[in-house]
Amino acid sequence: MEELNENIPQDKQEEQITEESVENLEFESRIDMSELQETIHKIKKELQKVLVGQNEMIDLLIVTLLADGHALIEGVPGVAKTVTAKLLSRTMKVAFSRIQFTPDLMPSDILGTSVFNAKKSDFEFKKGPIFSNMILIDEINRAPAKTQAALFEVMEEKQVTIDGVRYEMEQPFLVVATQNPIEQEGTYRLPEAQLDRFLFKIKVKYPDATEELEIIKREHEVKSSEQLEKVEAIINGKKIAEYKALVRNVKVEENLLKYITDIVVNTRTNSLLYLGASPRASISILNASKVFAAIEGRDFVTPEDVKRAAIPVLEHRVIVTPEREMEGLTSEIIIKQIIEGQEIPR
């Protein structure tokens, strides 16, 4: 760089240095997220042919898919939990199966069992409905603990071990489970180890008056079965795998990694919480934040992405102390307080 003229004022010299520095910078190649963003937009558009509102649930399910996780949807009957999962499967060219959990359901009903083949004079394994790409589990808390436990290995490690033989799941592999938070008679509460397998716990609220009016208008004008037929497939398994690989390359600054760590560690030291979040929660926030950035067309994570991911990731992984729970405090309120108490990275 040429020597600066001594007659130029100091502030002008600094401005000259800045301009020349910018001209000489070699920017790193950015990751093109436009195709991913456009595909997600198309998926949402297909879902909105049938669904009214519930945008947050749709976003979180799409993030769950691209973050290679599983989702637990909680809401009262009739708020489109099951319908949304079924519609999402229709936008993807992948195998889909649905399992209705009941008190008499056995682990073999889900995973499969060995059956004697008379022709071969040997036992052969018959795969259960869990061997699919997208699995909808209705009323997951209706089945007993031993049946719920059958999902531990397959949800975490994407494999099933039967009679000492390991069977790997075909990718993509996504479990979407639903449960009713109100009616608890005849249900089995999910243990913490089971809840920790879910990336998100998605709470579905009632639609507002405007949305509900639109729902009944659509039902009056078009039959539900005809509406479902309108939804077309947008993406296949190969493209989903490509997008997952793309998302993993989204950039995360060191100060944001510390931001995630501080939030999660605070759940373990917070006096309002009896149980804090594990390191799996930190990893989940990181992965979800990357997807939130990608679907916004960015190849870098911002503090807003972390905030958006933190609540649905942490809410089902922490337990409020009994005293605070009696006072009306919820895990969502406490997590929001924790997030607001952290210094936002700049």
Short mmCIF file of the C-alpha atoms (twelve columns), coordinates in Angstrom:
data_MODEL
# 
_entry.id   MODEL 
# 
loop_
_atom_site.group_PDB 
_atom_site.id 
_atom_site.type_symbol 
_atom_site.label_atom_id 
_atom_site.label_alt_id 
_atom_site.label_comp_id 
_atom_site.label_asym_id 
_atom_site.label_seq_id 
_atom_site.Cartn_x 
_atom_site.Cartn_y 
_atom_site.Cartn_z 
_atom_site.pdbx_PDB_model_num 
ATOM 1   C CA . MET A 1   0.000   0.000   0.000  1 
ATOM 2   C CA . GLU A 2   1.334   3.414   -0.935 1 
ATOM 3   C CA . GLU A 3   2.528   5.737   1.829  1 
ATOM 4   C CA . LEU A 4   -0.160  8.123   3.031  1 
ATOM 5   C CA . ASN A 5   0.214   11.841  2.458  1 
ATOM 6   C CA . GLU A 6   1.184   13.598  5.674  1 
ATOM 7   C CA . ASN A 7   -1.017  16.537  4.707  1 
ATOM 8   C CA . ILE A 8   -4.157  14.342  4.765  1 
ATOM 9   C CA . PRO A 9   -6.026  14.590  8.124  1 
ATOM 10  C CA . GLN A 10  -5.885  11.534  10.399 1 
ATOM 11  C CA . ASP A 11  -9.595  10.684  10.016 1 
ATOM 12  C CA . LYS A 12  -9.282  10.828  6.223  1 
ATOM 13  C CA . GLN A 13  -6.213  8.559   6.382  1 
ATOM 14  C CA . GLU A 14  -8.182  5.989   8.372  1 
ATOM 15  C CA . GLU A 15  -11.010 6.180   5.825  1 
ATOM 16  C CA . GLN A 16  -8.480  5.633   2.997  1 
ATOM 17  C CA . ILE A 17  -7.038  2.584   4.799  1 
ATOM 18  C CA . THR A 18  -10.520 1.131   5.300  1 
ATOM 19  C CA . GLU A 19  -11.478 1.539   1.648  1 
ATOM 20  C CA . GLU A 20  -8.252  -0.021  0.395  1 
ATOM 21  C CA . SER A 21  -8.572  -2.888  2.900  1 
ATOM 22  C CA . VAL A 22  -12.083 -3.696  1.692  1 
ATOM 23  C CA . GLU A 23  -10.887 -3.676  -1.924 1 
ATOM 24  C CA . ASN A 24  -8.080  -6.120  -1.099 1 
ATOM 25  C CA . LEU A 25  -10.199 -8.545  0.948  1 
ATOM 26  C CA . GLU A 26  -10.793 -11.985 -0.532 1 
ATOM 27  C CA . PHE A 27  -14.222 -13.131 0.650  1 
ATOM 28  C CA . GLU A 28  -14.773 -16.797 1.377  1 
ATOM 29  C CA . SER A 29  -17.168 -18.559 -0.962 1 
ATOM 30  C CA . ARG A 30  -20.648 -18.535 0.548  1 
ATOM 31  C CA . ILE A 31  -23.000 -21.519 0.695  1 
ATOM 32  C CA . ASP A 32  -25.930 -21.110 -1.679 1 
ATOM 33  C CA . MET A 33  -29.135 -21.781 0.294  1 
ATOM 34  C CA . SER A 34  -31.534 -20.490 -2.361 1 
ATOM 35  C CA . GLU A 35  -32.608 -23.939 -3.614 1 
ATOM 36  C CA . LEU A 36  -33.220 -25.231 -0.082 1 
ATOM 37  C CA . GLN A 37  -35.148 -22.089 0.820  1 
ATOM 38  C CA . GLU A 38  -37.302 -22.347 -2.328 1 
ATOM 39  C CA . THR A 39  -38.057 -26.034 -1.683 1 
ATOM 40  C CA . ILE A 40  -39.145 -25.330 1.896  1 
ATOM 41  C CA . HIS A 41  -41.369 -22.525 0.608  1 
ATOM 42  C CA . LYS A 42  -43.011 -24.969 -1.828 1 
ATOM 43  C CA . ILE A 43  -43.579 -27.533 0.940  1 
ATOM 44  C CA . LYS A 44  -45.260 -24.913 3.115  1 
ATOM 45  C CA . LYS A 45  -47.396 -23.806 0.182  1 
ATOM 46  C CA . GLU A 46  -48.588 -27.382 -0.348 1 
ATOM 47  C CA . LEU A 47  -49.435 -27.784 3.336  1 
ATOM 48  C CA . GLN A 48  -51.348 -24.511 3.355  1 
ATOM 49  C CA . LYS A 49  -53.707 -25.920 0.721  1 
ATOM 50  C CA . VAL A 50  -55.291 -27.833 3.595  1 
ATOM 51  C CA . LEU A 51  -53.981 -26.383 6.858  1 
ATOM 52  C CA . VAL A 52  -55.055 -23.037 8.259  1 
ATOM 53  C CA . GLY A 53  -52.590 -21.369 10.613 1 
ATOM 54  C CA . GLN A 54  -50.294 -23.638 12.669 1 
ATOM 55  C CA . ASN A 55  -47.269 -22.049 10.952 1 
ATOM 56  C CA . GLU A 56  -45.036 -22.596 13.963 1 
ATOM 57  C CA . MET A 57  -45.809 -26.330 14.051 1 
ATOM 58  C CA . ILE A 58  -45.061 -26.612 10.326 1 
ATOM 59  C CA . ASP A 59  -41.743 -24.762 10.694 1 
ATOM 60  C CA . LEU A 60  -40.647 -26.895 13.635 1 
ATOM 61  C CA . LEU A 61  -41.516 -30.149 11.842 1 
ATOM 62  C CA . ILE A 62  -39.486 -29.104 8.798  1 
ATOM 63  C CA . VAL A 63  -36.562 -28.149 11.048 1 
ATOM 64  C CA . THR A 64  -36.869 -31.522 12.782 1 
ATOM 65  C CA . LEU A 65  -36.590 -33.302 9.439  1 
ATOM 66  C CA . LEU A 66  -33.488 -31.398 8.269  1 
ATOM 67  C CA . ALA A 67  -31.835 -31.557 11.707 1 
ATOM 68  C CA . ASP A 68  -32.180 -35.371 11.647 1 
ATOM 69  C CA . GLY A 69  -34.295 -35.407 14.812 1 
ATOM 70  C CA . HIS A 70  -37.744 -36.455 16.035 1 
ATOM 71  C CA . ALA A 71  -40.707 -34.382 17.205 1 
ATOM 72  C CA . LEU A 72  -43.305 -34.746 19.958 1 
ATOM 73  C CA . ILE A 73  -46.517 -32.819 19.217 1 
ATOM 74  C CA . GLU A 74  -48.681 -32.022 22.218 1 
ATOM 75  C CA . GLY A 75  -52.182 -30.595 21.956 1 
ATOM 76  C CA . VAL A 76  -55.828 -31.216 22.687 1 
ATOM 77  C CA . PRO A 77  -57.830 -33.356 20.230 1 
ATOM 78  C CA . GLY A 78  -58.880 -31.700 17.002 1 
ATOM 79  C CA . VAL A 79  -56.052 -29.195 16.466 1 
ATOM 80  C CA . ALA A 80  -54.627 -30.987 13.383 1 
ATOM 81  C CA . LYS A 81  -51.675 -32.763 15.042 1 
ATOM 82  C CA . THR A 82  -52.127 -36.015 13.135 1 
ATOM 83  C CA . VAL A 83  -53.315 -34.341 9.928  1 
ATOM 84  C CA . THR A 84  -50.237 -32.107 9.777  1 
ATOM 85  C CA . ALA A 85  -47.873 -35.074 10.124 1 
ATOM 86  C CA . LYS A 86  -49.750 -36.999 7.430  1 
ATOM 87  C CA . LEU A 87  -49.734 -34.012 5.080  1 
ATOM 88  C CA . LEU A 88  -46.005 -33.466 5.607  1 
ATOM 89  C CA . SER A 89  -45.408 -37.075 4.563  1 
ATOM 90  C CA . ARG A 90  -47.395 -36.447 1.355  1 
ATOM 91  C CA . THR A 91  -44.991 -33.647 0.380  1 
ATOM 92  C CA . MET A 92  -42.124 -36.159 0.456  1 
ATOM 93  C CA . LYS A 93  -41.560 -39.159 -1.808 1 
ATOM 94  C CA . VAL A 94  -40.716 -41.442 1.106  1 
ATOM 95  C CA . ALA A 95  -42.315 -44.415 2.883  1 
ATOM 96  C CA . PHE A 96  -44.834 -43.538 5.593  1 
ATOM 97  C CA . SER A 97  -46.363 -45.622 8.372  1 
ATOM 98  C CA . ARG A 98  -48.751 -44.851 11.209 1 
ATOM 99  C CA . ILE A 99  -48.877 -46.648 14.562 1 
ATOM 100 C CA . GLN A 100 -51.778 -46.191 16.974 1 
ATOM 101 C CA . PHE A 101 -50.447 -46.732 20.481 1 
ATOM 102 C CA . THR A 102 -52.797 -48.642 22.814 1 
ATOM 103 C CA . PRO A 103 -52.403 -50.161 26.316 1 
ATOM 104 C CA . ASP A 104 -52.125 -53.697 24.886 1 
ATOM 105 C CA . LEU A 105 -49.476 -52.829 22.270 1 
ATOM 106 C CA . MET A 106 -46.325 -54.966 22.537 1 
ATOM 107 C CA . PRO A 107 -42.757 -54.048 21.474 1 
ATOM 108 C CA . SER A 108 -42.889 -56.709 18.738 1 
ATOM 109 C CA . ASP A 109 -45.942 -54.958 17.265 1 
ATOM 110 C CA . ILE A 110 -43.671 -51.995 16.524 1 
ATOM 111 C CA . LEU A 111 -40.247 -53.464 15.846 1 
ATOM 112 C CA . GLY A 112 -41.220 -56.783 14.286 1 
ATOM 113 C CA . THR A 113 -40.677 -60.400 15.281 1 
ATOM 114 C CA . SER A 114 -39.072 -63.649 14.148 1 
ATOM 115 C CA . VAL A 115 -41.512 -66.017 12.457 1 
ATOM 116 C CA . PHE A 116 -40.885 -69.666 11.626 1 
ATOM 117 C CA . ASN A 117 -40.749 -70.322 7.892  1 
ATOM 118 C CA . ALA A 118 -41.850 -73.931 7.247  1 
ATOM 119 C CA . LYS A 119 -40.385 -73.966 3.712  1 
ATOM 120 C CA . LYS A 120 -36.931 -72.950 4.898  1 
ATOM 121 C CA . SER A 121 -37.245 -74.743 8.256  1 
ATOM 122 C CA . ASP A 122 -35.839 -71.661 9.907  1 
ATOM 123 C CA . PHE A 123 -36.921 -68.436 11.568 1 
ATOM 124 C CA . GLU A 124 -36.992 -65.222 9.558  1 
ATOM 125 C CA . PHE A 125 -37.462 -61.665 10.771 1 
ATOM 126 C CA . LYS A 126 -40.658 -59.865 9.785  1 
ATOM 127 C CA . LYS A 127 -40.139 -56.125 10.009 1 
ATOM 128 C CA . GLY A 128 -42.617 -54.016 11.977 1 
ATOM 129 C CA . PRO A 129 -44.099 -50.632 11.016 1 
ATOM 130 C CA . ILE A 130 -41.117 -48.784 12.521 1 
ATOM 131 C CA . PHE A 131 -39.192 -49.766 9.370  1 
ATOM 132 C CA . SER A 132 -40.227 -46.757 7.343  1 
ATOM 133 C CA . ASN A 133 -38.946 -43.264 6.542  1 
ATOM 134 C CA . MET A 134 -41.564 -41.216 8.370  1 
ATOM 135 C CA . ILE A 135 -43.436 -42.786 11.270 1 
ATOM 136 C CA . LEU A 136 -46.457 -41.184 12.908 1 
ATOM 137 C CA . ILE A 137 -47.096 -42.492 16.432 1 
ATOM 138 C CA . ASP A 138 -50.557 -41.482 17.618 1 
ATOM 139 C CA . GLU A 139 -51.076 -41.068 21.386 1 
ATOM 140 C CA . ILE A 140 -47.592 -42.255 22.337 1 
ATOM 141 C CA . ASN A 141 -48.432 -42.081 26.055 1 
ATOM 142 C CA . ARG A 142 -51.209 -44.691 25.659 1 
ATOM 143 C CA . ALA A 143 -48.763 -47.604 25.465 1 
ATOM 144 C CA . PRO A 144 -47.044 -49.099 28.552 1 
ATOM 145 C CA . ALA A 145 -43.435 -48.365 29.489 1 
ATOM 146 C CA . LYS A 146 -41.962 -51.507 27.898 1 
ATOM 147 C CA . THR A 147 -43.458 -50.548 24.514 1 
ATOM 148 C CA . GLN A 148 -42.251 -46.967 24.829 1 
ATOM 149 C CA . ALA A 149 -38.787 -48.273 25.733 1 
ATOM 150 C CA . ALA A 150 -38.698 -50.253 22.486 1 
ATOM 151 C CA . LEU A 151 -38.255 -46.908 20.718 1 
ATOM 152 C CA . PHE A 152 -35.109 -45.894 22.642 1 
ATOM 153 C CA . GLU A 153 -32.528 -47.530 20.380 1 
ATOM 154 C CA . VAL A 154 -34.249 -46.899 17.074 1 
ATOM 155 C CA . MET A 155 -34.823 -43.175 17.766 1 
ATOM 156 C CA . GLU A 156 -31.307 -42.466 18.990 1 
ATOM 157 C CA . GLU A 157 -29.154 -44.799 16.889 1 
ATOM 158 C CA . LYS A 158 -31.402 -45.327 13.835 1 
ATOM 159 C CA . GLN A 159 -31.143 -49.091 14.262 1 
ATOM 160 C CA . VAL A 160 -32.962 -52.055 15.829 1 
ATOM 161 C CA . THR A 161 -31.340 -55.085 17.448 1 
ATOM 162 C CA . ILE A 162 -33.492 -58.232 17.384 1 
ATOM 163 C CA . ASP A 163 -32.161 -61.649 18.481 1 
ATOM 164 C CA . GLY A 164 -28.627 -60.269 18.366 1 
ATOM 165 C CA . VAL A 165 -28.962 -59.043 14.780 1 
ATOM 166 C CA . ARG A 166 -28.738 -55.339 13.989 1 
ATOM 167 C CA . TYR A 167 -31.060 -53.809 11.398 1 
ATOM 168 C CA . GLU A 168 -30.331 -50.253 10.283 1 
ATOM 169 C CA . MET A 169 -33.077 -47.801 9.367  1 
ATOM 170 C CA . GLU A 170 -33.303 -46.448 5.862  1 
ATOM 171 C CA . GLN A 171 -32.692 -42.698 5.630  1 
ATOM 172 C CA . PRO A 172 -34.413 -40.326 6.082  1 
ATOM 173 C CA . PHE A 173 -35.814 -41.539 9.384  1 
ATOM 174 C CA . LEU A 174 -38.247 -39.285 11.244 1 
ATOM 175 C CA . VAL A 175 -40.543 -40.152 14.156 1 
ATOM 176 C CA . VAL A 176 -43.432 -37.770 14.840 1 
ATOM 177 C CA . ALA A 177 -45.379 -38.634 18.001 1 
ATOM 178 C CA . THR A 178 -48.543 -37.027 19.360 1 
ATOM 179 C CA . GLN A 179 -50.022 -36.865 22.835 1 
ATOM 180 C CA . ASN A 180 -52.989 -35.265 24.587 1 
ATOM 181 C CA . PRO A 181 -51.931 -33.160 27.619 1 
ATOM 182 C CA . ILE A 182 -55.395 -33.079 29.193 1 
ATOM 183 C CA . GLU A 183 -56.784 -36.604 29.364 1 
ATOM 184 C CA . GLN A 184 -54.427 -38.635 31.568 1 
ATOM 185 C CA . GLU A 185 -56.655 -41.582 32.463 1 
ATOM 186 C CA . GLY A 186 -55.233 -44.796 31.035 1 
ATOM 187 C CA . THR A 187 -51.980 -43.130 29.927 1 
ATOM 188 C CA . TYR A 188 -48.331 -43.772 30.799 1 
ATOM 189 C CA . ARG A 189 -46.196 -40.676 31.302 1 
ATOM 190 C CA . LEU A 190 -43.133 -40.600 29.072 1 
ATOM 191 C CA . PRO A 191 -39.930 -40.953 31.136 1 
ATOM 192 C CA . GLU A 192 -37.212 -38.302 30.893 1 
ATOM 193 C CA . ALA A 193 -34.957 -40.679 28.947 1 
ATOM 194 C CA . GLN A 194 -37.690 -41.053 26.312 1 
ATOM 195 C CA . LEU A 195 -38.428 -37.333 26.124 1 
ATOM 196 C CA . ASP A 196 -34.734 -36.600 25.640 1 
ATOM 197 C CA . ARG A 197 -34.858 -38.504 22.334 1 
ATOM 198 C CA . PHE A 198 -37.135 -35.864 20.834 1 
ATOM 199 C CA . LEU A 199 -35.490 -32.817 19.282 1 
ATOM 200 C CA . PHE A 200 -38.586 -30.659 19.817 1 
ATOM 201 C CA . LYS A 201 -41.704 -30.708 21.912 1 
ATOM 202 C CA . ILE A 202 -44.216 -28.783 19.821 1 
ATOM 203 C CA . LYS A 203 -47.169 -27.321 21.711 1 
ATOM 204 C CA . VAL A 204 -50.181 -26.789 19.456 1 
ATOM 205 C CA . LYS A 205 -52.658 -24.106 20.480 1 
ATOM 206 C CA . TYR A 206 -56.249 -23.487 19.447 1 
ATOM 207 C CA . PRO A 207 -56.720 -21.458 16.239 1 
ATOM 208 C CA . ASP A 208 -57.993 -17.915 16.662 1 
ATOM 209 C CA . ALA A 209 -61.508 -16.888 15.553 1 
ATOM 210 C CA . THR A 210 -60.417 -15.827 12.045 1 
ATOM 211 C CA . GLU A 211 -58.553 -19.086 11.438 1 
ATOM 212 C CA . GLU A 212 -61.430 -21.165 12.779 1 
ATOM 213 C CA . LEU A 213 -63.878 -19.418 10.454 1 
ATOM 214 C CA . GLU A 214 -61.602 -20.222 7.522  1 
ATOM 215 C CA . ILE A 215 -61.402 -23.873 8.639  1 
ATOM 216 C CA . ILE A 216 -65.180 -24.325 8.619  1 
ATOM 217 C CA . LYS A 217 -65.517 -22.464 5.315  1 
ATOM 218 C CA . ARG A 218 -63.080 -24.868 3.670  1 
ATOM 219 C CA . GLU A 219 -64.802 -27.874 5.216  1 
ATOM 220 C CA . HIS A 220 -68.155 -26.619 3.943  1 
ATOM 221 C CA . GLU A 221 -66.924 -25.966 0.414  1 
ATOM 222 C CA . VAL A 222 -64.622 -28.970 -0.074 1 
ATOM 223 C CA . LYS A 223 -64.590 -32.444 1.452  1 
ATOM 224 C CA . SER A 224 -61.584 -33.280 3.620  1 
ATOM 225 C CA . SER A 225 -60.619 -36.261 1.446  1 
ATOM 226 C CA . GLU A 226 -60.557 -34.021 -1.631 1 
ATOM 227 C CA . GLN A 227 -58.367 -31.491 0.185  1 
ATOM 228 C CA . LEU A 228 -55.789 -34.163 1.060  1 
ATOM 229 C CA . GLU A 229 -55.544 -35.205 -2.580 1 
ATOM 230 C CA . LYS A 230 -54.481 -31.672 -3.510 1 
ATOM 231 C CA . VAL A 231 -51.169 -31.994 -1.663 1 
ATOM 232 C CA . GLU A 232 -48.340 -32.974 -4.031 1 
ATOM 233 C CA . ALA A 233 -44.876 -34.427 -3.383 1 
ATOM 234 C CA . ILE A 234 -42.122 -31.822 -3.543 1 
ATOM 235 C CA . ILE A 235 -38.983 -33.571 -2.314 1 
ATOM 236 C CA . ASN A 236 -37.473 -37.061 -2.323 1 
ATOM 237 C CA . GLY A 237 -35.172 -38.907 0.065  1 
ATOM 238 C CA . LYS A 238 -32.016 -38.175 -1.935 1 
ATOM 239 C CA . LYS A 239 -32.647 -34.427 -1.927 1 
ATOM 240 C CA . ILE A 240 -33.416 -34.493 1.820  1 
ATOM 241 C CA . ALA A 241 -30.008 -36.131 2.402  1 
ATOM 242 C CA . GLU A 242 -28.339 -33.409 0.287  1 
ATOM 243 C CA . TYR A 243 -30.041 -30.654 2.278  1 
ATOM 244 C CA . LYS A 244 -29.021 -32.270 5.582  1 
ATOM 245 C CA . ALA A 245 -25.391 -32.276 4.438  1 
ATOM 246 C CA . LEU A 246 -25.729 -28.644 3.328  1 
ATOM 247 C CA . VAL A 247 -27.153 -27.584 6.682  1 
ATOM 248 C CA . ARG A 248 -24.252 -29.180 8.565  1 
ATOM 249 C CA . ASN A 249 -21.904 -26.709 6.831  1 
ATOM 250 C CA . VAL A 250 -23.729 -23.630 8.122  1 
ATOM 251 C CA . LYS A 251 -21.240 -21.427 9.971  1 
ATOM 252 C CA . VAL A 252 -21.492 -20.876 13.731 1 
ATOM 253 C CA . GLU A 253 -19.204 -18.344 15.445 1 
ATOM 254 C CA . GLU A 254 -17.363 -19.254 18.635 1 
ATOM 255 C CA . ASN A 255 -19.294 -16.670 20.668 1 
ATOM 256 C CA . LEU A 256 -22.580 -18.301 19.605 1 
ATOM 257 C CA . LEU A 257 -21.340 -21.713 20.706 1 
ATOM 258 C CA . LYS A 258 -20.618 -20.157 24.102 1 
ATOM 259 C CA . TYR A 259 -24.082 -18.540 24.059 1 
ATOM 260 C CA . ILE A 260 -25.699 -21.970 23.608 1 
ATOM 261 C CA . THR A 261 -23.486 -23.442 26.342 1 
ATOM 262 C CA . ASP A 262 -24.337 -20.676 28.807 1 
ATOM 263 C CA . ILE A 263 -28.087 -21.164 28.269 1 
ATOM 264 C CA . VAL A 264 -27.949 -24.933 28.798 1 
ATOM 265 C CA . VAL A 265 -25.555 -24.822 31.766 1 
ATOM 266 C CA . ASN A 266 -27.821 -22.263 33.439 1 
ATOM 267 C CA . THR A 267 -30.682 -24.789 33.400 1 
ATOM 268 C CA . ARG A 268 -28.525 -27.049 35.616 1 
ATOM 269 C CA . THR A 269 -27.715 -24.354 38.168 1 
ATOM 270 C CA . ASN A 270 -31.071 -22.563 38.170 1 
ATOM 271 C CA . SER A 271 -32.796 -22.781 41.568 1 
ATOM 272 C CA . LEU A 272 -36.226 -22.905 39.899 1 
ATOM 273 C CA . LEU A 273 -35.432 -26.170 38.122 1 
ATOM 274 C CA . TYR A 274 -35.170 -29.615 39.697 1 
ATOM 275 C CA . LEU A 275 -33.618 -31.157 36.567 1 
ATOM 276 C CA . GLY A 276 -31.481 -29.357 33.986 1 
ATOM 277 C CA . ALA A 277 -30.745 -30.161 30.358 1 
ATOM 278 C CA . SER A 278 -28.050 -32.585 29.192 1 
ATOM 279 C CA . PRO A 279 -25.315 -31.994 26.569 1 
ATOM 280 C CA . ARG A 280 -27.697 -33.584 24.050 1 
ATOM 281 C CA . ALA A 281 -29.796 -30.427 24.445 1 
ATOM 282 C CA . SER A 282 -26.818 -28.234 23.517 1 
ATOM 283 C CA . ILE A 283 -26.222 -30.289 20.382 1 
ATOM 284 C CA . SER A 284 -29.931 -30.123 19.543 1 
ATOM 285 C CA . ILE A 285 -30.004 -26.320 19.842 1 
ATOM 286 C CA . LEU A 286 -26.916 -26.102 17.627 1 
ATOM 287 C CA . ASN A 287 -28.373 -28.354 14.911 1 
ATOM 288 C CA . ALA A 288 -31.798 -26.690 15.000 1 
ATOM 289 C CA . SER A 289 -30.231 -23.215 14.831 1 
ATOM 290 C CA . LYS A 290 -28.371 -24.192 11.663 1 
ATOM 291 C CA . VAL A 291 -31.610 -25.289 10.003 1 
ATOM 292 C CA . PHE A 292 -33.442 -22.118 11.061 1 
ATOM 293 C CA . ALA A 293 -30.634 -20.114 9.430  1 
ATOM 294 C CA . ALA A 294 -30.701 -22.235 6.257  1 
ATOM 295 C CA . ILE A 295 -34.462 -21.947 5.679  1 
ATOM 296 C CA . GLU A 296 -34.046 -18.169 5.964  1 
ATOM 297 C CA . GLY A 297 -31.467 -18.342 3.169  1 
ATOM 298 C CA . ARG A 298 -28.441 -17.705 5.395  1 
ATOM 299 C CA . ASP A 299 -25.261 -19.765 5.713  1 
ATOM 300 C CA . PHE A 300 -24.544 -18.448 9.206  1 
ATOM 301 C CA . VAL A 301 -26.333 -18.647 12.558 1 
ATOM 302 C CA . THR A 302 -27.507 -15.566 14.458 1 
ATOM 303 C CA . PRO A 303 -28.527 -15.180 18.137 1 
ATOM 304 C CA . GLU A 304 -32.168 -15.072 16.984 1 
ATOM 305 C CA . ASP A 305 -31.818 -18.562 15.500 1 
ATOM 306 C CA . VAL A 306 -30.504 -19.825 18.848 1 
ATOM 307 C CA . LYS A 307 -33.357 -18.162 20.759 1 
ATOM 308 C CA . ARG A 308 -35.953 -19.623 18.409 1 
ATOM 309 C CA . ALA A 309 -34.539 -23.131 18.842 1 
ATOM 310 C CA . ALA A 310 -33.921 -23.017 22.585 1 
ATOM 311 C CA . ILE A 311 -37.488 -23.102 23.947 1 
ATOM 312 C CA . PRO A 312 -38.884 -26.113 21.996 1 
ATOM 313 C CA . VAL A 313 -35.579 -27.947 22.560 1 
ATOM 314 C CA . LEU A 314 -35.342 -27.329 26.312 1 
ATOM 315 C CA . GLU A 315 -38.955 -27.217 27.461 1 
ATOM 316 C CA . HIS A 316 -39.415 -31.003 27.737 1 
ATOM 317 C CA . ARG A 317 -35.893 -31.637 29.009 1 
ATOM 318 C CA . VAL A 318 -36.134 -29.713 32.285 1 
ATOM 319 C CA . ILE A 319 -38.302 -30.221 35.369 1 
ATOM 320 C CA . VAL A 320 -39.630 -27.349 37.468 1 
ATOM 321 C CA . THR A 321 -39.272 -27.708 41.245 1 
ATOM 322 C CA . PRO A 322 -42.571 -28.711 42.919 1 
ATOM 323 C CA . GLU A 323 -42.709 -25.470 44.917 1 
ATOM 324 C CA . ARG A 324 -42.404 -23.266 41.819 1 
ATOM 325 C CA . GLU A 325 -44.810 -25.462 39.871 1 
ATOM 326 C CA . MET A 326 -47.437 -24.888 42.570 1 
ATOM 327 C CA . GLU A 327 -46.885 -21.153 42.140 1 
ATOM 328 C CA . GLY A 328 -47.812 -21.472 38.463 1 
ATOM 329 C CA . LEU A 329 -44.337 -21.303 36.961 1 
ATOM 330 C CA . THR A 330 -43.806 -23.408 33.838 1 
ATOM 331 C CA . SER A 331 -40.646 -24.634 32.155 1 
ATOM 332 C CA . GLU A 332 -41.350 -22.310 29.206 1 
ATOM 333 C CA . ILE A 333 -41.458 -19.228 31.456 1 
ATOM 334 C CA . ILE A 334 -38.240 -20.214 33.229 1 
ATOM 335 C CA . ILE A 335 -36.389 -20.937 29.971 1 
ATOM 336 C CA . LYS A 336 -37.438 -17.531 28.612 1 
ATOM 337 C CA . GLN A 337 -36.059 -15.920 31.786 1 
ATOM 338 C CA . ILE A 338 -32.785 -17.813 31.363 1 
ATOM 339 C CA . ILE A 339 -32.456 -16.719 27.737 1 
ATOM 340 C CA . GLU A 340 -33.248 -13.088 28.586 1 
ATOM 341 C CA . GLY A 341 -30.635 -13.203 31.356 1 
ATOM 342 C CA . GLN A 342 -27.807 -14.132 28.965 1 
ATOM 343 C CA . GLU A 343 -25.721 -11.511 27.225 1 
ATOM 344 C CA . ILE A 344 -26.464 -11.547 23.491 1 
ATOM 345 C CA . PRO A 345 -23.300 -12.115 21.408 1 
ATOM 346 C CA . ARG A 346 -22.298 -9.283  19.090 1 
# 
